[in-house]
Amino acid sequence: MQIVAPARFLDGVVFGVFLLFVSGTGLFLFGEFHKMCVITEAKKLGMFADIVDKIFPFPNKKFVFNLTHILLFAILISLLAMAHHPAQDAVQAETERELKKAEKREQKEKASKGE
Protein backbone atom coordinates (compact mmCIF):
# COMPACT_ATOMS: atom_id res chain seq x y z
CA MET A 1 0.00 0.00 0.00
CA GLN A 2 1.30 3.42 -0.97
CA ILE A 3 1.30 6.25 1.51
CA VAL A 4 1.38 8.87 -1.23
CA ALA A 5 -0.61 8.47 -4.44
CA PRO A 6 1.06 10.57 -7.16
CA ALA A 7 -2.13 10.47 -9.23
CA ARG A 8 -3.92 12.47 -6.51
CA PHE A 9 -1.46 15.42 -6.49
CA LEU A 10 -3.51 17.42 -8.98
CA ASP A 11 -6.63 16.84 -6.86
CA GLY A 12 -4.78 18.18 -3.83
CA VAL A 13 -3.55 21.24 -5.67
CA VAL A 14 -7.02 22.04 -7.02
CA PHE A 15 -8.56 21.55 -3.56
CA GLY A 16 -5.86 23.74 -1.98
CA VAL A 17 -6.35 26.59 -4.45
CA PHE A 18 -10.13 26.36 -4.10
CA LEU A 19 -9.78 26.38 -0.31
CA LEU A 20 -7.58 29.48 -0.45
CA PHE A 21 -10.18 31.26 -2.59
CA VAL A 22 -12.96 30.26 -0.18
CA SER A 23 -10.89 31.38 2.80
CA GLY A 24 -9.95 34.72 1.25
CA THR A 25 -13.52 35.35 0.13
CA GLY A 26 -14.83 34.54 3.59
CA LEU A 27 -12.42 36.93 5.26
CA PHE A 28 -13.18 39.63 2.68
CA LEU A 29 -16.92 39.26 3.24
CA PHE A 30 -16.46 39.38 7.00
CA GLY A 31 -14.36 42.53 6.55
CA GLU A 32 -17.12 44.12 4.50
CA PHE A 33 -19.69 43.11 7.12
CA HIS A 34 -17.51 44.62 9.85
CA LYS A 35 -17.06 47.84 7.87
CA MET A 36 -20.81 48.05 7.23
CA CYS A 37 -21.68 47.51 10.90
CA VAL A 38 -19.00 49.66 12.51
CA ILE A 39 -18.44 52.48 10.00
CA THR A 40 -21.08 52.77 7.27
CA GLU A 41 -24.32 51.87 9.08
CA ALA A 42 -23.18 52.56 12.66
CA LYS A 43 -25.77 55.28 13.29
CA LYS A 44 -28.64 53.14 11.97
CA LEU A 45 -27.62 50.03 13.90
CA GLY A 46 -27.08 51.82 17.22
CA MET A 47 -26.12 49.47 20.02
CA PHE A 48 -25.45 46.53 17.68
CA ALA A 49 -22.62 48.53 16.06
CA ASP A 50 -21.06 49.11 19.48
CA ILE A 51 -21.37 45.41 20.35
CA VAL A 52 -19.72 44.36 17.07
CA ASP A 53 -16.95 46.93 17.65
CA LYS A 54 -16.34 45.61 21.18
CA ILE A 55 -16.38 41.94 20.09
CA PHE A 56 -13.96 42.59 17.21
CA PRO A 57 -11.73 45.49 18.31
CA PHE A 58 -9.52 46.37 15.34
CA PRO A 59 -7.16 49.36 15.21
CA ASN A 60 -8.89 52.41 13.72
CA LYS A 61 -12.01 50.24 13.22
CA LYS A 62 -10.46 48.74 10.06
CA PHE A 63 -10.51 44.98 9.44
CA VAL A 64 -7.17 44.04 7.86
CA PHE A 65 -6.05 40.54 6.85
CA ASN A 66 -3.07 39.14 4.98
CA LEU A 67 -1.88 35.84 3.51
CA THR A 68 -1.12 34.40 6.94
CA HIS A 69 -4.71 34.96 8.02
CA ILE A 70 -5.97 33.39 4.80
CA LEU A 71 -3.78 30.30 5.29
CA LEU A 72 -4.80 29.89 8.93
CA PHE A 73 -8.48 30.27 8.09
CA ALA A 74 -8.09 27.73 5.26
CA ILE A 75 -6.53 25.25 7.71
CA LEU A 76 -9.40 25.84 10.11
CA ILE A 77 -11.98 25.28 7.36
CA SER A 78 -10.32 22.04 6.25
CA LEU A 79 -10.09 20.74 9.83
CA LEU A 80 -13.73 21.50 10.47
CA ALA A 81 -14.70 19.89 7.18
CA MET A 82 -12.93 16.67 8.21
CA ALA A 83 -14.65 16.46 11.60
CA HIS A 84 -16.91 13.50 12.22
CA HIS A 85 -20.45 14.53 13.04
CA PRO A 86 -22.54 12.33 15.40
CA ALA A 87 -25.46 12.46 12.97
CA GLN A 88 -23.43 10.32 10.58
CA ASP A 89 -23.37 7.52 13.18
CA ALA A 90 -27.10 7.84 13.75
CA VAL A 91 -27.85 7.59 10.02
CA GLN A 92 -25.58 4.56 9.69
CA ALA A 93 -27.17 2.82 12.70
CA GLU A 94 -30.68 3.48 11.34
CA THR A 95 -29.74 2.09 7.93
CA GLU A 96 -28.25 -1.03 9.48
CA ARG A 97 -31.40 -1.53 11.58
CA GLU A 98 -33.60 -1.25 8.48
CA LEU A 99 -31.43 -3.75 6.62
CA LYS A 100 -31.65 -6.25 9.48
CA LYS A 101 -35.45 -5.87 9.62
CA ALA A 102 -35.66 -6.42 5.86
CA GLU A 103 -33.50 -9.54 6.12
CA LYS A 104 -35.69 -10.93 8.93
CA ARG A 105 -38.83 -10.26 6.89
CA GLU A 106 -37.34 -12.05 3.89
CA GLN A 107 -36.36 -15.02 6.03
CA LYS A 108 -39.87 -15.22 7.52
CA GLU A 109 -41.41 -15.04 4.04
CA LYS A 110 -39.11 -17.79 2.77
CA ALA A 111 -39.86 -19.93 5.83
CA SER A 112 -43.63 -19.48 5.44
CA LYS A 113 -43.51 -20.30 1.71
CA GLY A 114 -41.30 -23.30 2.33
CA GLU A 115 -43.71 -24.87 4.85
TIVO-2410 file (N, C-alpha, C; in nm, 3 decimals):
# residues 115
REC num residu      c1      c2      c3 atome chaine
REC   1      M   0.084  -0.119   0.000     N      A
REC   1      M   0.000   0.000   0.000    CA      A
REC   1      M   0.088   0.125   0.000     C      A
REC   2      Q   0.054   0.218  -0.089     N      A
REC   2      Q   0.130   0.342  -0.097    CA      A
REC   2      Q   0.077   0.443   0.004     C      A
REC   3      I   0.171   0.518   0.062     N      A
REC   3      I   0.130   0.625   0.151    CA      A
REC   3      I   0.090   0.748   0.070     C      A
REC   4      V   0.165   0.772  -0.037     N      A
REC   4      V   0.138   0.887  -0.123    CA      A
REC   4      V   0.097   0.836  -0.261     C      A
REC   5      A  -0.015   0.885  -0.310     N      A
REC   5      A  -0.061   0.847  -0.444    CA      A
REC   5      A  -0.031   0.962  -0.540     C      A
REC   6      P   0.069   0.947  -0.625     N      A
REC   6      P   0.106   1.057  -0.716    CA      A
REC   6      P  -0.009   1.100  -0.807     C      A
REC   7      A  -0.101   1.012  -0.835     N      A
REC   7      A  -0.213   1.047  -0.923    CA      A
REC   7      A  -0.307   1.146  -0.855     C      A
REC   8      R  -0.301   1.158  -0.724     N      A
REC   8      R  -0.392   1.247  -0.651    CA      A
REC   8      R  -0.332   1.386  -0.624     C      A
REC   9      F  -0.209   1.412  -0.672     N      A
REC   9      F  -0.146   1.542  -0.649    CA      A
REC   9      F  -0.226   1.655  -0.709     C      A
REC  10      L  -0.273   1.637  -0.832     N      A
REC  10      L  -0.351   1.742  -0.898    CA      A
REC  10      L  -0.480   1.770  -0.820     C      A
REC  11      D  -0.543   1.665  -0.768     N      A
REC  11      D  -0.663   1.684  -0.686    CA      A
REC  11      D  -0.632   1.769  -0.564     C      A
REC  12      G  -0.519   1.741  -0.501     N      A
REC  12      G  -0.478   1.818  -0.383    CA      A
REC  12      G  -0.450   1.963  -0.415     C      A
REC  13      V  -0.386   1.986  -0.527     N      A
REC  13      V  -0.355   2.124  -0.567    CA      A
REC  13      V  -0.484   2.200  -0.597     C      A
REC  14      V  -0.574   2.138  -0.670     N      A
REC  14      V  -0.702   2.204  -0.702    CA      A
REC  14      V  -0.780   2.232  -0.575     C      A
REC  15      F  -0.786   2.135  -0.483     N      A
REC  15      F  -0.856   2.155  -0.356    CA      A
REC  15      F  -0.791   2.267  -0.275     C      A
REC  16      G  -0.657   2.270  -0.272     N      A
REC  16      G  -0.586   2.374  -0.198    CA      A
REC  16      G  -0.613   2.513  -0.252     C      A
REC  17      V  -0.609   2.528  -0.383     N      A
REC  17      V  -0.635   2.659  -0.445    CA      A
REC  17      V  -0.780   2.700  -0.420     C      A
REC  18      F  -0.872   2.606  -0.437     N      A
REC  18      F  -1.013   2.636  -0.410    CA      A
REC  18      F  -1.033   2.677  -0.264     C      A
REC  19      L  -0.967   2.607  -0.173     N      A
REC  19      L  -0.978   2.638  -0.031    CA      A
REC  19      L  -0.922   2.776   0.000     C      A
REC  20      L  -0.813   2.814  -0.066     N      A
REC  20      L  -0.758   2.948  -0.045    CA      A
REC  20      L  -0.854   3.055  -0.095     C      A
REC  21      F  -0.919   3.030  -0.209     N      A
REC  21      F  -1.018   3.126  -0.259    CA      A
REC  21      F  -1.137   3.137  -0.164     C      A
REC  22      V  -1.184   3.025  -0.113     N      A
REC  22      V  -1.296   3.026  -0.018    CA      A
REC  22      V  -1.256   3.100   0.109     C      A
REC  23      S  -1.137   3.074   0.158     N      A
REC  23      S  -1.089   3.138   0.280    CA      A
REC  23      S  -1.075   3.290   0.260     C      A
REC  24      G  -1.012   3.329   0.152     N      A
REC  24      G  -0.995   3.472   0.125    CA      A
REC  24      G  -1.128   3.542   0.104     C      A
REC  25      T  -1.219   3.477   0.034     N      A
REC  25      T  -1.352   3.535   0.013    CA      A
REC  25      T  -1.427   3.548   0.144     C      A
REC  26      G  -1.417   3.447   0.229     N      A
REC  26      G  -1.483   3.454   0.359    CA      A
REC  26      G  -1.431   3.568   0.444     C      A
REC  27      L  -1.299   3.583   0.448     N      A
REC  27      L  -1.242   3.693   0.526    CA      A
REC  27      L  -1.278   3.829   0.465     C      A
REC  28      F  -1.279   3.837   0.332     N      A
REC  28      F  -1.318   3.963   0.268    CA      A
REC  28      F  -1.462   3.999   0.301     C      A
REC  29      L  -1.551   3.899   0.293     N      A
REC  29      L  -1.692   3.926   0.324    CA      A
REC  29      L  -1.711   3.965   0.470     C      A
REC  30      F  -1.637   3.899   0.560     N      A
REC  30      F  -1.646   3.938   0.700    CA      A
REC  30      F  -1.594   4.080   0.721     C      A
REC  31      G  -1.488   4.116   0.647     N      A
REC  31      G  -1.436   4.253   0.655    CA      A
REC  31      G  -1.538   4.355   0.607     C      A
REC  32      E  -1.608   4.322   0.499     N      A
REC  32      E  -1.712   4.412   0.450    CA      A
REC  32      E  -1.828   4.422   0.549     C      A
REC  33      F  -1.864   4.310   0.610     N      A
REC  33      F  -1.969   4.311   0.712    CA      A
REC  33      F  -1.927   4.397   0.832     C      A
REC  34      H  -1.802   4.382   0.873     N      A
REC  34      H  -1.751   4.462   0.985    CA      A
REC  34      H  -1.752   4.610   0.950     C      A
REC  35      K  -1.707   4.643   0.829     N      A
REC  35      K  -1.706   4.784   0.787    CA      A
REC  35      K  -1.848   4.840   0.781     C      A
REC  36      M  -1.942   4.759   0.731     N      A
REC  36      M  -2.081   4.805   0.723    CA      A
REC  36      M  -2.137   4.830   0.863     C      A
REC  37      C  -2.112   4.738   0.955     N      A
REC  37      C  -2.168   4.751   1.090    CA      A
REC  37      C  -2.104   4.864   1.169     C      A
REC  38      V  -1.972   4.875   1.163     N      A
REC  38      V  -1.900   4.966   1.251    CA      A
REC  38      V  -1.882   5.104   1.192     C      A
REC  39      I  -1.873   5.117   1.060     N      A
REC  39      I  -1.844   5.248   1.000    CA      A
REC  39      I  -1.964   5.301   0.922     C      A
REC  40      T  -2.007   5.227   0.820     N      A
REC  40      T  -2.108   5.277   0.727    CA      A
REC  40      T  -2.246   5.293   0.791     C      A
REC  41      E  -2.295   5.188   0.854     N      A
REC  41      E  -2.432   5.187   0.908    CA      A
REC  41      E  -2.434   5.198   1.060     C      A
REC  42      A  -2.329   5.253   1.119     N      A
REC  42      A  -2.318   5.256   1.266    CA      A
REC  42      A  -2.432   5.335   1.330     C      A
REC  43      K  -2.470   5.447   1.269     N      A
REC  43      K  -2.577   5.528   1.329    CA      A
REC  43      K  -2.712   5.457   1.321     C      A
REC  44      K  -2.736   5.385   1.212     N      A
REC  44      K  -2.864   5.314   1.197    CA      A
REC  44      K  -2.873   5.194   1.291     C      A
REC  45      L  -2.761   5.126   1.311     N      A
REC  45      L  -2.762   5.003   1.390    CA      A
REC  45      L  -2.756   5.029   1.541     C      A
REC  46      G  -2.708   5.144   1.581     N      A
REC  46      G  -2.708   5.182   1.722    CA      A
REC  46      G  -2.622   5.092   1.808     C      A
REC  47      M  -2.686   5.027   1.905     N      A
REC  47      M  -2.612   4.947   2.002    CA      A
REC  47      M  -2.545   4.825   1.939     C      A
REC  48      F  -2.605   4.769   1.835     N      A
REC  48      F  -2.545   4.653   1.768    CA      A
REC  48      F  -2.408   4.688   1.712     C      A
REC  49      A  -2.391   4.810   1.658     N      A
REC  49      A  -2.262   4.853   1.606    CA      A
REC  49      A  -2.159   4.859   1.717     C      A
REC  50      D  -2.198   4.907   1.835     N      A
REC  50      D  -2.106   4.911   1.948    CA      A
REC  50      D  -2.068   4.771   1.994     C      A
REC  51      I  -2.165   4.680   1.994     N      A
REC  51      I  -2.137   4.541   2.035    CA      A
REC  51      I  -2.039   4.476   1.938     C      A
REC  52      V  -2.061   4.493   1.807     N      A
REC  52      V  -1.972   4.436   1.707    CA      A
REC  52      V  -1.833   4.496   1.722     C      A
REC  53      D  -1.824   4.627   1.748     N      A
REC  53      D  -1.695   4.693   1.765    CA      A
REC  53      D  -1.623   4.642   1.889     C      A
REC  54      K  -1.697   4.611   1.995     N      A
REC  54      K  -1.634   4.561   2.118    CA      A
REC  54      K  -1.594   4.413   2.104     C      A
REC  55      I  -1.673   4.335   2.029     N      A
REC  55      I  -1.638   4.194   2.009    CA      A
REC  55      I  -1.515   4.181   1.920     C      A
REC  56      F  -1.508   4.262   1.814     N      A
REC  56      F  -1.396   4.259   1.721    CA      A
REC  56      F  -1.325   4.394   1.723     C      A
REC  57      P  -1.240   4.418   1.823     N      A
REC  57      P  -1.173   4.549   1.831    CA      A
REC  57      P  -1.050   4.554   1.739     C      A
REC  58      F  -1.063   4.621   1.627     N      A
REC  58      F  -0.952   4.637   1.534    CA      A
REC  58      F  -0.901   4.779   1.542     C      A
REC  59      P  -0.770   4.799   1.518     N      A
REC  59      P  -0.716   4.936   1.521    CA      A
REC  59      P  -0.784   5.024   1.417     C      A
REC  60      N  -0.823   5.142   1.459     N      A
REC  60      N  -0.889   5.241   1.372    CA      A
REC  60      N  -1.017   5.186   1.309     C      A
REC  61      K  -1.077   5.086   1.370     N      A
REC  61      K  -1.201   5.024   1.322    CA      A
REC  61      K  -1.189   4.972   1.179     C      A
REC  62      K  -1.068   4.926   1.141     N      A
REC  62      K  -1.046   4.874   1.006    CA      A
REC  62      K  -1.004   4.727   1.015     C      A
REC  63      F  -1.080   4.640   0.948     N      A
REC  63      F  -1.051   4.498   0.944    CA      A
REC  63      F  -0.945   4.474   0.837     C      A
REC  64      V  -0.828   4.428   0.879     N      A
REC  64      V  -0.717   4.404   0.786    CA      A
REC  64      V  -0.675   4.258   0.798     C      A
REC  65      F  -0.655   4.192   0.684     N      A
REC  65      F  -0.605   4.054   0.685    CA      A
REC  65      F  -0.501   4.038   0.577     C      A
REC  66      N  -0.412   3.940   0.596     N      A
REC  66      N  -0.307   3.914   0.498    CA      A
REC  66      N  -0.302   3.765   0.466     C      A
REC  67      L  -0.198   3.723   0.395     N      A
REC  67      L  -0.188   3.584   0.351    CA      A
REC  67      L  -0.182   3.487   0.468     C      A
REC  68      T  -0.118   3.528   0.577     N      A
REC  68      T  -0.112   3.440   0.694    CA      A
REC  68      T  -0.251   3.412   0.748     C      A
REC  69      H  -0.334   3.514   0.755     N      A
REC  69      H  -0.471   3.496   0.802    CA      A
REC  69      H  -0.549   3.404   0.707     C      A
REC  70      I  -0.528   3.422   0.578     N      A
REC  70      I  -0.597   3.339   0.480    CA      A
REC  70      I  -0.556   3.193   0.496     C      A
REC  71      L  -0.426   3.168   0.513     N      A
REC  71      L  -0.378   3.030   0.529    CA      A
REC  71      L  -0.431   2.967   0.657     C      A
REC  72      L  -0.430   3.043   0.767     N      A
REC  72      L  -0.480   2.989   0.893    CA      A
REC  72      L  -0.629   2.961   0.886     C      A
REC  73      F  -0.704   3.049   0.823     N      A
REC  73      F  -0.848   3.027   0.809    CA      A
REC  73      F  -0.875   2.907   0.718     C      A
REC  74      A  -0.794   2.889   0.614     N      A
REC  74      A  -0.809   2.773   0.526    CA      A
REC  74      A  -0.782   2.644   0.603     C      A
REC  75      I  -0.681   2.644   0.689     N      A
REC  75      I  -0.653   2.525   0.771    CA      A
REC  75      I  -0.770   2.498   0.863     C      A
REC  76      L  -0.825   2.602   0.923     N      A
REC  76      L  -0.940   2.584   1.011    CA      A
REC  76      L  -1.060   2.527   0.935     C      A
REC  77      I  -1.086   2.578   0.817     N      A
REC  77      I  -1.198   2.528   0.736    CA      A
REC  77      I  -1.177   2.380   0.703     C      A
REC  78      S  -1.056   2.344   0.662     N      A
REC  78      S  -1.032   2.204   0.625    CA      A
REC  78      S  -1.042   2.112   0.746     C      A
REC  79      L  -0.996   2.156   0.863     N      A
REC  79      L  -1.009   2.074   0.983    CA      A
REC  79      L  -1.155   2.055   1.023     C      A
REC  80      L  -1.232   2.161   1.014     N      A
REC  80      L  -1.373   2.150   1.047    CA      A
REC  80      L  -1.449   2.065   0.946     C      A
REC  81      A  -1.404   2.069   0.821     N      A
REC  81      A  -1.470   1.989   0.718    CA      A
REC  81      A  -1.442   1.840   0.738     C      A
REC  82      M  -1.329   1.807   0.801     N      A
REC  82      M  -1.293   1.667   0.821    CA      A
REC  82      M  -1.348   1.610   0.952     C      A
REC  83      A  -1.413   1.692   1.032     N      A
REC  83      A  -1.465   1.646   1.160    CA      A
REC  83      A  -1.578   1.546   1.139     C      A
REC  84      H  -1.587   1.451   1.230     N      A
REC  84      H  -1.691   1.350   1.222    CA      A
REC  84      H  -1.811   1.396   1.302     C      A
REC  85      H  -1.924   1.405   1.237     N      A
REC  85      H  -2.045   1.453   1.304    CA      A
REC  85      H  -2.123   1.334   1.359     C      A
REC  86      P  -2.178   1.345   1.481     N      A
REC  86      P  -2.254   1.233   1.540    CA      A
REC  86      P  -2.376   1.192   1.458     C      A
REC  87      A  -2.429   1.281   1.380     N      A
REC  87      A  -2.546   1.246   1.297    CA      A
REC  87      A  -2.510   1.139   1.195     C      A
REC  88      Q  -2.386   1.135   1.153     N      A
REC  88      Q  -2.343   1.032   1.058    CA      A
REC  88      Q  -2.357   0.893   1.120     C      A
REC  89      D  -2.321   0.880   1.248     N      A
REC  89      D  -2.337   0.752   1.318    CA      A
REC  89      D  -2.483   0.715   1.331     C      A
REC  90      A  -2.567   0.812   1.360     N      A
REC  90      A  -2.710   0.784   1.375    CA      A
REC  90      A  -2.771   0.737   1.243     C      A
REC  91      V  -2.734   0.799   1.134     N      A
REC  91      V  -2.785   0.759   1.002    CA      A
REC  91      V  -2.737   0.618   0.968     C      A
REC  92      Q  -2.611   0.589   0.997     N      A
REC  92      Q  -2.558   0.456   0.969    CA      A
REC  92      Q  -2.628   0.350   1.053     C      A
REC  93      A  -2.649   0.378   1.182     N      A
REC  93      A  -2.717   0.282   1.270    CA      A
REC  93      A  -2.861   0.257   1.222     C      A
REC  94      E  -2.930   0.363   1.183     N      A
REC  94      E  -3.068   0.348   1.134    CA      A
REC  94      E  -3.072   0.264   1.006     C      A
REC  95      T  -2.980   0.287   0.917     N      A
REC  95      T  -2.974   0.209   0.793    CA      A
REC  95      T  -2.947   0.062   0.822     C      A
REC  96      E  -2.855   0.036   0.913     N      A
REC  96      E  -2.825  -0.103   0.948    CA      A
REC  96      E  -2.946  -0.171   1.012     C      A
REC  97      R  -3.019  -0.098   1.096     N      A
REC  97      R  -3.140  -0.153   1.158    CA      A
REC  97      R  -3.244  -0.189   1.051     C      A
REC  98      E  -3.263  -0.099   0.955     N      A
REC  98      E  -3.360  -0.125   0.848    CA      A
REC  98      E  -3.319  -0.245   0.765     C      A
REC  99      L  -3.189  -0.260   0.739     N      A
REC  99      L  -3.143  -0.375   0.662    CA      A
REC  99      L  -3.167  -0.506   0.738     C      A
REC 100      K  -3.142  -0.505   0.868     N      A
REC 100      K  -3.165  -0.625   0.948    CA      A
REC 100      K  -3.313  -0.662   0.950     C      A
REC 101      K  -3.400  -0.561   0.963     N      A
REC 101      K  -3.545  -0.587   0.962    CA      A
REC 101      K  -3.587  -0.645   0.827     C      A
REC 102      A  -3.532  -0.591   0.719     N      A
REC 102      A  -3.566  -0.642   0.586    CA      A
REC 102      A  -3.519  -0.785   0.569     C      A
REC 103      E  -3.401  -0.817   0.621     N      A
REC 103      E  -3.350  -0.954   0.612    CA      A
REC 103      E  -3.439  -1.049   0.692     C      A
REC 104      K  -3.481  -1.008   0.811     N      A
REC 104      K  -3.569  -1.093   0.893    CA      A
REC 104      K  -3.702  -1.117   0.824     C      A
REC 105      R  -3.757  -1.012   0.762     N      A
REC 105      R  -3.883  -1.026   0.689    CA      A
REC 105      R  -3.868  -1.124   0.574     C      A
REC 106      E  -3.758  -1.114   0.501     N      A
REC 106      E  -3.734  -1.205   0.389    CA      A
REC 106      E  -3.720  -1.348   0.437     C      A
REC 107      Q  -3.652  -1.367   0.549     N      A
REC 107      Q  -3.636  -1.502   0.603    CA      A
REC 107      Q  -3.770  -1.559   0.648     C      A
REC 108      K  -3.853  -1.476   0.710     N      A
REC 108      K  -3.987  -1.522   0.752    CA      A
REC 108      K  -4.072  -1.558   0.631     C      A
REC 109      E  -4.064  -1.477   0.525     N      A
REC 109      E  -4.141  -1.504   0.404    CA      A
REC 109      E  -4.095  -1.634   0.339     C      A
REC 110      K  -3.964  -1.657   0.336     N      A
REC 110      K  -3.911  -1.779   0.277    CA      A
REC 110      K  -3.953  -1.900   0.361     C      A
REC 111      A  -3.949  -1.883   0.494     N      A
REC 111      A  -3.986  -1.993   0.583    CA      A
REC 111      A  -4.134  -2.026   0.569     C      A
REC 112      S  -4.219  -1.924   0.557     N      A
REC 112      S  -4.363  -1.948   0.544    CA      A
REC 112      S  -4.397  -2.009   0.408     C      A
REC 113      K  -4.326  -1.972   0.304     N      A
REC 113      K  -4.351  -2.030   0.171    CA      A
REC 113      K  -4.297  -2.172   0.162     C      A
REC 114      G  -4.192  -2.198   0.236     N      A
REC 114      G  -4.130  -2.330   0.233    CA      A
REC 114      G  -4.212  -2.432   0.310     C      A
REC 115      E  -4.294  -2.393   0.402     N      A
REC 115      E  -4.371  -2.487   0.485    CA      A
REC 115      E  -4.490  -2.542   0.413     C      A
***
